[in-house]
Amino acid sequence: MNEAKEMVEARRRFLRGLGVAGAVAAAAPFGGATPAEARESREERRRARYQPNSPHVQAFYRTNRYER
């Protein structure tokens, strides 16, 4: 009877340890969070972004064989 109680206690300690380890593992990604970047200013949002004559756009058209 005493041995059965010891096994129950050992099992409870083991499961409690698993629960604590799971909580720590779930909270770990939040410990190293970086602050959010600043939003774009109005000028940055209005500027032209697509440059059709840039080398990487020309390479895209060339490799995918799109007619210009």
PyMOL commands that set and color helices and strands:
alter all, ss='L'
color gray80, all
select helices_A, chain A and resi 2-31+42-46+55-64
alter helices_A, ss='H'
color red, helices_A
deselect
rebuild
show_as cartoon
